[in-house]
Amino acid sequence: MRRIVLCEGPGDVAALREIALWVFHAEAQKRNAAAGAAGEEKRQLVRNGAALIELIAVANGKSGLGPTLVTTLKSLPPGNRPDDEAAVESVSVIFDPDTQSPGLFCAELSAAVAANASDWTLAGEPGTWVAHRAADEQVTIRAIHWRAPGAVVDGLPDTQTLERLLCFVAAQAYPEEALIVERWLGDLTTLGRKVGWKAALHLWCGLVEEKASETNAAAKFLHQNRTCAPLVRPIIEQVSLFNDLTPVLGPDQRAAGL
């Protein structure tokens, strides 16, 4: 079965790929040549058991997730049945809520499907829908937001973003350096600079992963950095991200007989 995972940008693709490989023991497939102007990889393939998982960075960031979900559903050929190994099993949308509630964004996704992919009908709880088109056609639709446990860096907004998760992992791995990052962010604020999670992540890269950029920071902090890597699963378990991502990145439980 195929799984399609839509996310906001190449950084999210990198993060999901590393979580799939490191936490869920997936296997990397041949890299796709599609890349952005700066060389960021916008598509990745991984395999976990019988599940082939395509990670896709949509155009236009968060605002592009709803339209791309609609386009994906409309592009599925007739006969998308759960018993067909070539069919799409699920389409997942991974997003940063930022200051918006996750529930509101789920409502926007549902409205987009109802208005623009009317052949499909959504049923189930918001964020974990089953979409039906014909009597024997269905696909699971999931909406999952990035999040990190508790306060990560004092003084920054308590928003839920991928960068916040990366900063939390780094802070747990390097507690002494975390004090330095907090001091630097405080100094920037004193100077009147507007700082957020992206700025914090850049500081972390400069401090412990100087060759990292915003694009490959996820690969560094979620897999390649040996101090950070063992902490990733416990951290995402704290906020139920592990449970949410298991049906997206984990092995096909039906194929395993579970």
C-alpha positions as CSV (number, residue, x, y, z in Angstrom):
1,M,0.0,0.0,0.0
2,R,1.1,3.6,-0.6
3,R,1.0,6.4,1.9
4,I,1.2,10.0,0.9
5,V,2.4,12.5,3.5
6,L,2.0,16.3,2.8
7,C,4.0,18.8,4.7
8,E,4.8,22.5,4.7
9,G,8.4,22.5,3.4
10,P,11.7,20.7,2.8
11,G,12.6,21.0,6.5
12,D,9.5,18.9,7.4
13,V,10.4,16.4,4.7
14,A,13.8,16.0,6.3
15,A,12.4,15.7,9.8
16,L,9.9,13.0,8.8
17,R,12.5,11.1,6.9
18,E,14.8,11.0,9.8
19,I,12.1,10.1,12.3
20,A,11.0,7.3,9.9
21,L,14.6,5.9,9.6
22,W,15.7,6.4,13.2
23,V,12.5,5.9,15.3
24,F,10.4,3.6,13.0
25,H,13.3,1.7,11.4
26,A,12.1,2.4,7.8
27,E,14.4,2.0,4.8
28,A,15.4,4.9,2.6
29,Q,14.6,4.5,-1.0
30,K,16.4,6.1,-4.0
31,R,16.4,9.9,-3.5
32,N,14.0,11.9,-5.7
33,A,15.7,14.6,-7.9
34,A,12.9,17.1,-7.2
35,A,14.5,20.0,-5.3
36,G,13.9,23.7,-4.6
37,A,15.9,26.6,-5.8
38,A,18.3,26.3,-2.9
39,G,18.7,22.5,-3.4
40,E,16.3,21.5,-0.7
41,E,14.8,18.1,-1.3
42,K,11.1,18.4,-1.7
43,R,10.2,14.7,-2.0
44,Q,11.5,11.6,-0.3
45,L,10.6,8.0,-0.4
46,V,10.9,5.5,2.5
47,R,9.6,2.0,2.9
48,N,8.5,0.3,6.0
49,G,7.5,-3.3,5.4
50,A,4.9,-3.4,2.8
51,A,4.2,0.4,3.0
52,L,5.8,2.7,0.5
53,I,5.7,6.2,2.0
54,E,6.1,9.4,-0.1
55,L,7.0,12.5,1.8
56,I,6.1,15.7,-0.1
57,A,6.7,19.4,0.6
58,V,3.8,21.3,-1.0
59,A,4.0,24.6,-2.7
60,N,3.1,27.8,-0.7
61,G,3.8,26.3,2.7
62,K,0.9,25.9,5.1
63,S,-1.6,27.6,2.8
64,G,-0.9,25.0,0.1
65,L,-1.7,21.9,2.3
66,G,-5.5,22.1,1.8
67,P,-5.4,22.6,-2.0
68,T,-2.8,19.8,-2.3
69,L,-4.9,17.4,-0.3
70,V,-7.8,18.2,-2.6
71,T,-5.7,17.7,-5.7
72,T,-4.3,14.4,-4.3
73,L,-7.8,13.0,-3.6
74,K,-9.1,14.1,-7.0
75,S,-6.1,12.4,-8.7
76,L,-6.7,9.0,-7.2
77,P,-7.8,6.6,-10.0
78,P,-11.1,4.8,-9.6
79,G,-10.9,1.6,-7.6
80,N,-8.9,2.8,-4.6
81,R,-9.8,-0.2,-2.5
82,P,-8.2,-1.2,0.8
83,D,-7.4,-4.7,-0.5
84,D,-5.5,-3.4,-3.5
85,E,-1.7,-3.3,-2.8
86,A,-1.2,-0.5,-5.3
87,A,-3.9,1.7,-3.8
88,V,-3.3,4.8,-1.6
89,E,-3.9,3.7,1.9
90,S,-3.7,7.1,3.5
91,V,-3.0,10.8,2.9
92,S,-1.5,12.6,5.9
93,V,-1.1,16.3,6.4
94,I,1.7,17.4,8.8
95,F,1.5,21.0,9.9
96,D,2.6,23.7,12.3
97,P,-0.4,25.2,14.1
98,D,1.6,28.3,15.0
99,T,-0.9,30.5,16.8
100,Q,-3.9,28.7,15.3
101,S,-5.6,25.9,17.1
102,P,-5.1,22.5,15.4
103,G,-8.9,22.0,15.5
104,L,-9.4,25.1,13.4
105,F,-7.0,24.0,10.8
106,C,-8.7,20.6,10.6
107,A,-12.0,22.3,10.0
108,E,-10.3,24.2,7.1
109,L,-9.1,20.9,5.6
110,S,-12.6,19.4,5.9
111,A,-14.2,22.4,4.3
112,A,-11.7,22.4,1.4
113,V,-12.5,18.7,0.7
114,A,-16.2,19.3,0.9
115,A,-16.1,22.3,-1.5
116,N,-13.5,21.1,-4.0
117,A,-13.4,17.3,-3.9
118,S,-17.1,16.6,-3.5
119,D,-16.8,13.0,-4.9
120,W,-15.2,12.2,-1.5
121,T,-17.1,12.2,1.8
122,L,-15.3,12.5,5.1
123,A,-16.4,10.6,8.1
124,G,-15.0,10.2,11.6
125,E,-13.3,12.5,14.1
126,P,-11.6,15.7,12.9
127,G,-8.0,14.9,12.1
128,T,-8.6,11.2,11.7
129,W,-11.1,10.8,8.9
130,V,-12.0,8.0,6.5
131,A,-12.8,9.4,3.0
132,H,-15.2,7.4,0.9
133,R,-15.9,7.9,-2.8
134,A,-17.7,4.7,-4.0
135,A,-19.0,1.9,-1.9
136,D,-15.7,0.0,-2.0
137,E,-13.3,3.0,-2.2
138,Q,-11.8,4.6,0.8
139,V,-8.6,6.4,2.1
140,T,-7.7,7.5,5.6
141,I,-7.0,11.2,6.0
142,R,-4.9,12.3,8.9
143,A,-4.0,15.8,10.1
144,I,-1.1,15.8,12.6
145,H,0.6,18.9,14.1
146,W,4.2,19.3,15.3
147,R,4.6,19.9,19.0
148,A,7.2,19.6,21.8
149,P,6.8,19.0,25.5
150,G,6.5,21.9,28.0
151,A,8.5,25.1,27.9
152,V,11.5,24.9,25.6
153,V,13.2,28.2,25.7
154,D,12.1,30.9,28.2
155,G,10.7,34.0,26.6
156,L,9.7,32.6,23.3
157,P,6.0,32.2,22.3
158,D,4.4,28.9,23.3
159,T,3.6,28.0,19.6
160,Q,3.7,24.5,18.2
161,T,6.2,24.2,15.4
162,L,8.8,21.8,14.0
163,E,11.6,24.2,15.1
164,R,10.3,24.2,18.6
165,L,10.6,20.4,18.7
166,L,14.2,20.5,17.3
167,C,15.1,23.1,19.9
168,F,13.7,20.9,22.7
169,V,15.7,17.9,21.5
170,A,18.8,20.0,21.4
171,A,18.2,21.6,24.9
172,Q,17.7,18.1,26.4
173,A,20.9,16.8,24.8
174,Y,23.0,19.9,25.7
175,P,21.6,21.5,28.9
176,E,24.6,23.8,29.5
177,E,24.4,25.1,25.9
178,A,20.7,25.7,26.4
179,L,21.6,28.4,29.0
180,I,23.8,30.0,26.4
181,V,21.0,30.0,23.8
182,E,18.6,31.5,26.3
183,R,21.1,34.3,27.1
184,W,21.7,35.0,23.4
185,L,17.9,35.2,22.7
186,G,17.6,37.5,25.7
187,D,20.3,39.8,24.3
188,L,18.6,39.9,20.9
189,T,15.3,40.8,22.5
190,T,17.1,43.6,24.5
191,L,18.4,44.9,21.2
192,G,14.9,45.1,19.9
193,R,15.2,42.2,17.5
194,K,12.2,40.0,16.9
195,V,13.1,36.5,17.7
196,G,11.2,33.2,17.3
197,W,11.8,29.5,17.0
198,K,13.6,29.8,13.7
199,A,16.1,32.2,15.3
200,A,16.6,29.8,18.2
201,L,17.2,27.0,15.8
202,H,19.9,29.0,14.0
203,L,21.6,29.7,17.3
204,W,21.6,26.0,18.1
205,C,23.1,25.2,14.7
206,G,25.8,27.7,15.3
207,L,26.5,26.4,18.7
208,V,26.6,22.6,18.3
209,E,26.1,21.8,14.6
210,E,27.9,24.6,12.8
211,K,27.6,22.9,9.4
212,A,23.8,22.6,9.7
213,S,21.3,24.9,8.0
214,E,17.6,25.4,8.5
215,T,17.0,22.8,5.8
216,N,19.1,20.0,7.2
217,A,18.9,20.8,10.9
218,A,16.2,18.2,11.3
219,A,18.5,15.5,10.0
220,K,21.2,16.6,12.4
221,F,19.1,16.9,15.6
222,L,16.7,14.0,15.0
223,H,19.2,11.4,13.7
224,Q,22.8,12.2,12.9
225,N,23.8,13.9,16.2
226,R,24.7,11.0,18.4
227,T,23.9,12.9,21.6
228,C,20.5,13.9,20.4
229,A,19.4,10.8,18.6
230,P,18.6,8.6,21.7
231,L,16.3,11.3,23.1
232,V,14.1,11.6,20.0
233,R,11.7,8.8,20.6
234,P,11.1,9.5,24.3
235,I,10.5,13.2,23.5
236,I,7.9,12.6,20.8
237,E,6.3,10.0,23.0
238,Q,5.7,12.7,25.7
239,V,3.4,14.6,23.4
240,S,1.8,11.6,21.7
241,L,3.6,12.3,18.4
242,F,4.9,8.8,18.4
243,N,1.4,7.4,18.5
244,D,0.2,9.8,15.8
245,L,3.0,9.1,13.5
246,T,3.0,5.3,13.9
247,P,0.3,4.7,11.2
248,V,2.0,7.3,9.0
249,L,5.6,6.1,9.2
250,G,5.5,2.8,10.9
251,P,5.2,-0.7,9.4
252,D,2.0,-2.0,7.8
253,Q,0.3,-3.7,10.7
254,R,-2.0,-5.7,8.5
255,A,0.9,-7.1,6.5
256,A,2.6,-8.1,9.8
257,G,-0.6,-9.8,10.9
258,L,-1.2,-7.5,13.8
